[in-house]
Amino acid sequence: MSELRWNPVLSRWVVTATHRQDRTFLPPKDHCPLCPTLPGRFPTEVPAENYEIVCFENRFPSFKRFPPEPSVKNDDLLKVEPSKGICEVVLYSPVHEGSLADRSIDEIYRLVLIWADRFRELGNRKEIKYVFIFENKGEVIGVTLPHPHGQIYAFSYIPPIPAEELSSARKYHKKHNECLFCKILKEERSDGLRSVWENGSFYIGIPFYARYPYEVHITSRRHLGSLTEMTDEEYWDLACALKVQLVKYDRLWNFSLPYMMVMHQRPTDGREYPFYHFHIEFYPPYRTPEKLKYLAGCESGAGTFINDTLPEEKAAELRDIDISDILKKGK
């Protein structure tokens, strides 16, 4: 069963997807469904002995192209709708071990091109209003398959966090005739206290209002709303920025740092959003090498994050991590 149930108190949808209880959970390496299918071995999701990057529909999707009818009746207060949408899996590499940080800049560049292609193709579907590209990395995040991969959810509606960003950006633009994100970017770059790294097209920094100790945002320096508006040079620069930040995370404490990576782009509902601005957000759950940042009562129940650290200090830590060696490698 997969359906959308309306929360009238918070005015947002909750997805009920009972079939996901049966999805594969931390299988042994020789039974990973995301590895290539080898001769004489069990068939995986990829019917080939090798691959570069693969994208396919999730076998246990939260949304479905042809969802079943809801299990309960709809009414004016407790609304329910079929969970229409598309969920895809993106495999970064045929190699079972490692992470996106281990991929070359050239490989990440190709991944960026695939993200742009999927955003374009999925976003052009009439029923899709928002294309959400993301990655969950690490068991502490809840990952059930360790093979390096990300996901794409194509929503039939605009999810609440992007909707809140859109509302704030719209109001700011109406009042100041200026992009909210461009203004924030200008201020962050002016003093550099929370800056981590930048190139010609993208800025990396811990935001002034960071919720997680090592929360990092990658923001396009040019005002644009989605991957499909970028030049080839910007695709390459985004790949470089991603490589730099991922390596900095892993070198912070010399272990592969778990995180949630989420990409915020304009909706695909056919409307114009000239006030919105492309950016990627990272939420690592660690606050020290041994301690996690939990979303406890105040965060989960009141919706207010408590950050135990100063963004300026954490940004300085990330800024000081040397990554000059990875930038010597050409395209």
LUMPA-373661 format. One record per residue (C-alpha): x, y, z; residue in three letters; residue number from 1. Coordinates in Angstrom, 3 decimals. Each point is the difference from the previous one (the first is absolute). Layout:
<recs>
[rec [X,Y,Z],'ALA',NUM]
...
</recs>
This chain:
<recs>
[rec [0.000,0.000,0.000],'MET',1]
[rec [1.211,3.483,-0.892],'SER',2]
[rec [-2.145,3.094,0.581],'GLU',3]
[rec [0.080,3.665,1.028],'LEU',4]
[rec [-1.723,0.940,3.266],'ARG',5]
[rec [-0.641,3.671,0.777],'TRP',6]
[rec [1.042,1.421,3.374],'ASN',7]
[rec [-2.544,2.818,0.539],'PRO',8]
[rec [1.906,1.284,3.061],'VAL',9]
[rec [3.289,0.675,-1.851],'LEU',10]
[rec [-1.564,0.295,-3.480],'SER',11]
[rec [2.281,-2.523,-1.644],'ARG',12]
[rec [-0.084,-3.465,-1.483],'TRP',13]
[rec [1.287,-3.161,1.704],'VAL',14]
[rec [0.925,-2.955,-2.214],'VAL',15]
[rec [-1.236,-3.412,1.133],'THR',16]
[rec [2.074,-2.660,-1.813],'ALA',17]
[rec [-0.431,-3.324,1.779],'THR',18]
[rec [1.791,-2.068,-2.670],'HIS',19]
[rec [3.300,1.681,0.924],'ARG',20]
[rec [0.126,-2.128,3.163],'GLN',21]
[rec [1.171,-2.877,-2.218],'ASP',22]
[rec [2.886,1.803,-1.728],'ARG',23]
[rec [3.494,-1.481,0.093],'THR',24]
[rec [1.831,0.776,3.258],'PHE',25]
[rec [3.823,0.058,0.172],'LEU',26]
[rec [0.683,-3.123,-2.114],'PRO',27]
[rec [3.473,-1.621,-0.090],'PRO',28]
[rec [2.350,1.335,-2.653],'LYS',29]
[rec [-0.396,-3.030,-2.281],'ASP',30]
[rec [-3.778,0.479,-0.048],'HIS',31]
[rec [-0.130,3.753,-0.611],'CYS',32]
[rec [-2.843,0.742,-2.447],'PRO',33]
[rec [1.784,3.144,-1.254],'LEU',34]
[rec [3.211,-1.679,-1.163],'CYS',35]
[rec [0.412,-1.194,-3.613],'PRO',36]
[rec [-1.413,-3.437,-0.829],'THR',37]
[rec [2.972,-2.355,-0.293],'LEU',38]
[rec [0.031,-3.311,-1.929],'PRO',39]
[rec [-1.364,-2.840,2.088],'GLY',40]
[rec [-1.121,2.312,2.818],'ARG',41]
[rec [-3.453,1.108,1.052],'PHE',42]
[rec [-1.652,2.656,-2.236],'PRO',43]
[rec [0.234,3.536,1.373],'THR',44]
[rec [-1.844,3.187,-0.985],'GLU',45]
[rec [2.664,0.562,-2.683],'VAL',46]
[rec [0.022,-2.731,-2.696],'PRO',47]
[rec [3.569,0.738,-1.104],'ALA',48]
[rec [3.480,-1.066,1.095],'GLU',49]
[rec [1.124,3.619,0.362],'ASN',50]
[rec [-1.351,3.550,-0.190],'TYR',51]
[rec [0.969,3.637,0.564],'GLU',52]
[rec [-3.153,1.651,1.407],'ILE',53]
[rec [-3.439,-1.606,0.009],'VAL',54]
[rec [-3.438,1.494,0.644],'CYS',55]
[rec [-3.138,-2.123,0.383],'PHE',56]
[rec [-3.349,0.041,1.792],'GLU',57]
[rec [-0.012,-1.009,3.653],'ASN',58]
[rec [-1.444,-3.446,0.654],'ARG',59]
[rec [-1.395,1.253,3.330],'PHE',60]
[rec [-1.233,3.504,-0.904],'PRO',61]
[rec [-1.707,2.472,2.297],'SER',62]
[rec [-1.899,1.268,-3.068],'PHE',63]
[rec [-1.218,-2.025,-2.975],'LYS',64]
[rec [-0.748,0.818,-3.627],'ARG',65]
[rec [-3.255,-1.935,0.326],'PHE',66]
[rec [-0.835,-0.019,3.716],'PRO',67]
[rec [-2.791,-2.166,1.407],'PRO',68]
[rec [-3.211,1.463,1.341],'GLU',69]
[rec [0.314,1.128,3.645],'PRO',70]
[rec [-0.880,-2.474,2.740],'SER',71]
[rec [-2.389,2.420,1.729],'VAL',72]
[rec [-2.695,2.387,-1.169],'LYS',73]
[rec [0.687,3.672,-0.627],'ASN',74]
[rec [-1.894,2.758,1.850],'ASP',75]
[rec [0.210,3.778,0.376],'ASP',76]
[rec [2.206,-0.101,3.103],'LEU',77]
[rec [2.009,-3.232,-0.221],'LEU',78]
[rec [0.897,0.051,-3.675],'LYS',79]
[rec [1.719,-2.872,-1.763],'VAL',80]
[rec [1.307,-0.226,-3.563],'GLU',81]
[rec [1.963,-2.518,-2.083],'PRO',82]
[rec [3.756,0.553,0.404],'SER',83]
[rec [0.724,0.782,-3.627],'LYS',84]
[rec [3.599,0.723,-0.939],'GLY',85]
[rec [3.286,-1.626,-0.981],'ILE',86]
[rec [2.926,-1.198,2.123],'CYS',87]
[rec [3.362,-0.740,-1.596],'GLU',88]
[rec [3.332,-1.348,1.237],'VAL',89]
[rec [3.304,1.365,-1.356],'VAL',90]
[rec [3.040,-2.274,0.329],'LEU',91]
[rec [3.227,1.991,0.103],'TYR',92]
[rec [2.369,-2.877,-0.759],'SER',93]
[rec [0.184,-3.775,-0.455],'PRO',94]
[rec [2.433,-0.111,2.954],'VAL',95]
[rec [-1.792,-1.222,3.124],'HIS',96]
[rec [2.294,1.696,2.515],'GLU',97]
[rec [0.669,3.706,0.425],'GLY',98]
[rec [-2.157,3.038,-0.613],'SER',99]
[rec [-0.555,2.932,-2.344],'LEU',100]
[rec [3.081,1.627,1.542],'ALA',101]
[rec [2.124,-2.761,-1.555],'ASP',102]
[rec [-1.180,0.765,-3.519],'ARG',103]
[rec [2.140,2.211,-2.249],'SER',104]
[rec [-1.090,3.493,-0.988],'ILE',105]
[rec [-0.601,-1.309,-3.500],'ASP',106]
[rec [-2.316,-2.726,1.347],'GLU',107]
[rec [-1.890,2.503,2.154],'ILE',108]
[rec [-0.301,2.280,-3.046],'TYR',109]
[rec [-1.725,-2.834,-1.870],'ARG',110]
[rec [-2.282,-0.527,2.988],'LEU',111]
[rec [-0.940,3.700,-0.068],'VAL',112]
[rec [-0.934,-0.373,-3.671],'LEU',113]
[rec [-2.204,-2.965,0.864],'ILE',114]
[rec [-1.671,1.962,2.798],'TRP',115]
[rec [-0.749,2.770,-2.507],'ALA',116]
[rec [-1.401,-2.508,-2.486],'ASP',117]
[rec [-2.263,-1.623,2.606],'ARG',118]
[rec [-1.182,3.404,1.263],'PHE',119]
[rec [-0.912,0.965,-3.556],'ARG',120]
[rec [-1.700,-3.280,-0.918],'GLU',121]
[rec [-1.944,-0.464,3.233],'LEU',122]
[rec [-0.850,3.687,0.306],'GLY',123]
[rec [-1.531,0.011,-3.478],'ASN',124]
[rec [-2.637,-2.501,1.099],'ARG',125]
[rec [-3.338,1.712,0.508],'LYS',126]
[rec [-0.712,-1.648,3.353],'GLU',127]
[rec [3.398,0.879,1.532],'ILE',128]
[rec [0.221,3.288,1.932],'LYS',129]
[rec [3.371,-0.405,1.730],'TYR',130]
[rec [3.148,-2.072,-0.690],'VAL',131]
[rec [1.985,-0.677,3.155],'PHE',132]
[rec [3.556,-1.364,-0.378],'ILE',133]
[rec [1.626,-1.237,3.198],'PHE',134]
[rec [2.366,-2.455,1.646],'GLU',135]
[rec [-0.084,-1.688,3.391],'ASN',136]
[rec [3.467,-1.235,0.983],'LYS',137]
[rec [0.823,-2.203,2.965],'GLY',138]
[rec [-1.752,-2.477,2.292],'GLU',139]
[rec [-0.606,2.691,2.638],'VAL',140]
[rec [-2.132,1.796,-2.606],'ILE',141]
[rec [-2.018,-3.176,-0.562],'GLY',142]
[rec [1.532,-1.212,-3.262],'VAL',143]
[rec [-0.970,-3.621,-0.729],'THR',144]
[rec [2.338,-0.563,-2.968],'LEU',145]
[rec [3.659,1.083,0.477],'PRO',146]
[rec [0.811,-0.005,-3.742],'HIS',147]
[rec [0.667,3.671,-0.991],'PRO',148]
[rec [-3.234,1.394,-1.392],'HIS',149]
[rec [-2.440,2.890,0.113],'GLY',150]
[rec [-3.696,0.374,-0.691],'GLN',151]
[rec [-2.453,2.173,-1.917],'ILE',152]
[rec [-3.597,0.557,1.109],'TYR',153]
[rec [-2.367,1.547,-2.529],'ALA',154]
[rec [-2.874,1.478,2.024],'PHE',155]
[rec [-3.545,0.678,-1.150],'SER',156]
[rec [0.077,3.025,2.327],'TYR',157]
[rec [2.593,2.458,1.356],'ILE',158]
[rec [1.304,-1.431,3.306],'PRO',159]
[rec [-0.168,2.225,3.113],'PRO',160]
[rec [3.635,1.082,0.471],'ILE',161]
[rec [0.519,1.159,-3.603],'PRO',162]
[rec [-3.459,1.600,0.229],'ALA',163]
[rec [1.086,1.992,3.078],'GLU',164]
[rec [3.180,1.112,-1.767],'GLU',165]
[rec [-2.025,1.060,-3.023],'LEU',166]
[rec [-2.377,1.997,2.192],'SER',167]
[rec [2.846,1.829,1.773],'SER',168]
[rec [1.829,0.658,-3.278],'ALA',169]
[rec [-3.186,1.302,-1.627],'ARG',170]
[rec [-0.733,2.399,2.885],'LYS',171]
[rec [3.578,1.298,0.118],'TYR',172]
[rec [0.086,0.546,-3.754],'HIS',173]
[rec [-3.319,1.828,0.066],'LYS',174]
[rec [1.209,2.329,2.761],'LYS',175]
[rec [3.596,0.607,-1.131],'HIS',176]
[rec [-0.079,-0.875,-3.712],'ASN',177]
[rec [2.996,-2.245,0.654],'GLU',178]
[rec [0.646,-3.723,0.390],'CYS',179]
[rec [0.134,-1.049,3.657],'LEU',180]
[rec [2.688,-2.602,-0.700],'PHE',181]
[rec [2.133,2.452,-1.993],'CYS',182]
[rec [-0.167,2.441,2.906],'LYS',183]
[rec [1.002,-2.680,2.525],'ILE',184]
[rec [2.821,-1.119,-2.282],'LEU',185]
[rec [1.286,3.560,-0.308],'LYS',186]
[rec [0.086,0.453,3.777],'GLU',187]
[rec [1.616,-3.387,0.641],'GLU',188]
[rec [2.743,0.676,-2.540],'ARG',189]
[rec [0.608,3.520,1.272],'SER',190]
[rec [1.476,-0.974,3.382],'ASP',191]
[rec [0.860,-3.640,-0.753],'GLY',192]
[rec [-0.485,-1.085,3.618],'LEU',193]
[rec [-2.101,-3.000,-1.005],'ARG',194]
[rec [1.564,-0.608,-3.421],'SER',195]
[rec [1.581,-3.377,-0.741],'VAL',196]
[rec [0.995,0.128,-3.696],'TRP',197]
[rec [-1.115,1.409,-3.319],'GLU',198]
[rec [0.782,-0.067,-3.704],'ASN',199]
[rec [-1.235,2.061,-2.928],'GLY',200]
[rec [-3.533,-1.392,0.129],'SER',201]
[rec [-0.752,-1.291,3.513],'PHE',202]
[rec [0.411,1.079,3.605],'TYR',203]
[rec [0.338,-2.434,2.917],'ILE',204]
[rec [-0.692,1.137,3.540],'GLY',205]
[rec [-1.687,-0.743,3.299],'ILE',206]
[rec [-3.060,2.247,0.166],'PRO',207]
[rec [-0.429,2.623,2.722],'PHE',208]
[rec [-3.121,-1.899,1.124],'TYR',209]
[rec [1.492,-3.523,-0.140],'ALA',210]
[rec [-2.018,-2.647,1.825],'ARG',211]
[rec [2.658,-2.725,-0.045],'TYR',212]
[rec [3.585,0.678,1.196],'PRO',213]
[rec [1.514,-0.829,-3.396],'TYR',214]
[rec [-2.959,0.891,-2.230],'GLU',215]
[rec [1.333,1.248,-3.327],'VAL',216]
[rec [-1.800,1.681,-2.908],'HIS',217]
[rec [1.314,0.110,-3.572],'ILE',218]
[rec [-1.575,2.967,-1.789],'THR',219]
[rec [0.285,1.061,-3.622],'SER',220]
[rec [1.699,3.398,-0.288],'ARG',221]
[rec [-2.052,0.799,-3.077],'ARG',222]
[rec [-3.727,0.397,0.544],'HIS',223]
[rec [-1.639,-3.100,-1.445],'LEU',224]
[rec [-2.796,-2.294,1.041],'GLY',225]
[rec [0.984,-3.496,-1.092],'SER',226]
[rec [2.639,-2.295,-1.460],'LEU',227]
[rec [-1.472,0.410,-3.460],'THR',228]
[rec [0.924,3.715,-0.057],'GLU',229]
[rec [3.723,-0.651,0.507],'MET',230]
[rec [2.777,0.232,-2.541],'THR',231]
[rec [2.456,-2.862,-0.495],'ASP',232]
[rec [2.592,1.994,1.937],'GLU',233]
[rec [-2.421,0.253,2.920],'GLU',234]
[rec [-0.636,-3.758,-0.123],'TYR',235]
[rec [3.746,-0.531,0.300],'TRP',236]
[rec [0.344,2.564,2.788],'ASP',237]
[rec [-2.859,-1.658,1.894],'LEU',238]
[rec [1.778,-3.354,-0.291],'ALA',239]
[rec [3.161,1.638,1.394],'CYS',240]
[rec [-1.925,1.589,2.867],'ALA',241]
[rec [-1.636,-3.301,0.900],'LEU',242]
[rec [3.331,-1.834,-0.105],'LYS',243]
[rec [1.653,2.643,2.183],'VAL',244]
[rec [-2.699,-0.023,2.659],'GLN',245]
[rec [-0.352,-3.788,0.115],'LEU',246]
[rec [3.755,-0.439,0.429],'VAL',247]
[rec [0.091,2.710,2.691],'LYS',248]
[rec [-2.710,-1.878,1.895],'TYR',249]
[rec [1.963,-3.262,-0.136],'ASP',250]
[rec [3.257,1.694,1.019],'ARG',251]
[rec [-1.615,1.824,2.905],'LEU',252]
[rec [0.364,-2.988,2.351],'TRP',253]
[rec [1.565,-2.503,-2.396],'ASN',254]
[rec [-3.096,-2.129,-0.534],'PHE',255]
[rec [-2.745,-0.034,-2.598],'SER',256]
[rec [-2.441,2.538,1.390],'LEU',257]
[rec [-3.719,-0.880,-0.294],'PRO',258]
[rec [-2.364,2.685,-1.240],'TYR',259]
[rec [-3.251,0.894,-1.680],'MET',260]
[rec [0.487,1.908,-3.251],'MET',261]
[rec [-3.049,1.799,-1.416],'VAL',262]
[rec [-0.275,2.038,-3.197],'MET',263]
[rec [-2.456,2.907,-0.070],'HIS',264]
[rec [-1.119,1.167,-3.446],'GLN',265]
[rec [-2.966,1.808,-1.482],'ARG',266]
[rec [-3.289,-1.935,-0.238],'PRO',267]
[rec [-1.010,-1.601,-3.290],'THR',268]
[rec [-3.692,0.934,0.096],'ASP',269]
[rec [0.220,2.271,-3.045],'GLY',270]
[rec [0.014,3.259,1.966],'ARG',271]
[rec [2.772,2.599,0.054],'GLU',272]
[rec [2.278,0.289,3.033],'TYR',273]
[rec [2.461,2.810,-0.809],'PRO',274]
[rec [0.592,0.617,3.722],'PHE',275]
[rec [1.279,-3.514,0.808],'TYR',276]
[rec [3.656,-1.064,0.081],'HIS',277]
[rec [1.734,-3.374,-0.476],'PHE',278]
[rec [1.844,-1.420,2.993],'HIS',279]
[rec [1.023,-3.293,1.625],'ILE',280]
[rec [-0.136,-0.596,3.759],'GLU',281]
[rec [1.986,-2.551,2.025],'PHE',282]
[rec [-1.065,-1.183,3.470],'TYR',283]
[rec [2.694,-2.137,1.701],'PRO',284]
[rec [-1.340,-1.517,3.252],'PRO',285]
[rec [3.307,0.139,1.911],'TYR',286]
[rec [0.910,2.883,2.330],'ARG',287]
[rec [3.290,-1.596,1.163],'THR',288]
[rec [1.794,-3.165,-1.186],'PRO',289]
[rec [-1.873,-1.959,2.697],'GLU',290]
[rec [-3.255,1.926,0.458],'LYS',291]
[rec [-3.093,0.282,-2.180],'LEU',292]
[rec [-2.361,2.936,-0.390],'LYS',293]
[rec [-3.397,-1.502,0.831],'TYR',294]
[rec [-3.293,1.503,-1.061],'LEU',295]
[rec [-1.558,-0.217,3.442],'ALA',296]
[rec [-3.038,1.605,1.647],'GLY',297]
[rec [0.605,3.654,-0.861],'CYS',298]
[rec [0.988,-0.716,-3.602],'GLU',299]
[rec [-2.642,-2.651,-0.713],'SER',300]
[rec [-2.819,1.247,2.199],'GLY',301]
[rec [0.386,3.786,-0.132],'ALA',302]
[rec [1.770,0.336,-3.346],'GLY',303]
[rec [2.874,2.022,1.470],'THR',304]
[rec [3.569,-1.226,-0.512],'PHE',305]
[rec [2.611,0.457,2.712],'ILE',306]
[rec [3.553,0.215,-1.337],'ASN',307]
[rec [2.677,-0.756,2.602],'ASP',308]
[rec [2.729,1.730,-2.017],'THR',309]
[rec [0.856,3.293,-1.670],'LEU',310]
[rec [-0.206,-0.053,-3.830],'PRO',311]
[rec [3.031,2.306,-0.207],'GLU',312]
[rec [2.194,-2.479,1.911],'GLU',313]
[rec [-1.196,-3.048,-1.921],'LYS',314]
[rec [0.460,1.784,-3.334],'ALA',315]
[rec [3.592,0.827,0.963],'ALA',316]
[rec [0.633,-3.692,0.721],'GLU',317]
[rec [-1.283,-1.030,-3.422],'LEU',318]
[rec [1.718,2.915,-1.734],'ARG',319]
[rec [3.391,-1.011,1.416],'ASP',320]
[rec [-0.160,-3.563,-1.327],'ILE',321]
[rec [2.429,-0.255,-2.914],'ASP',322]
[rec [-1.510,-1.287,-3.241],'ILE',323]
[rec [2.591,1.393,-2.449],'SER',324]
[rec [0.987,-3.490,-1.109],'ASP',325]
[rec [-3.407,-0.907,-1.428],'ILE',326]
[rec [-0.181,3.158,-2.108],'LEU',327]
[rec [3.204,-0.846,-1.879],'LYS',328]
[rec [-1.824,-2.720,-1.905],'LYS',329]
[rec [-1.314,1.178,-3.359],'GLY',330]
[rec [-3.322,-0.667,-1.704],'LYS',331]
</recs>
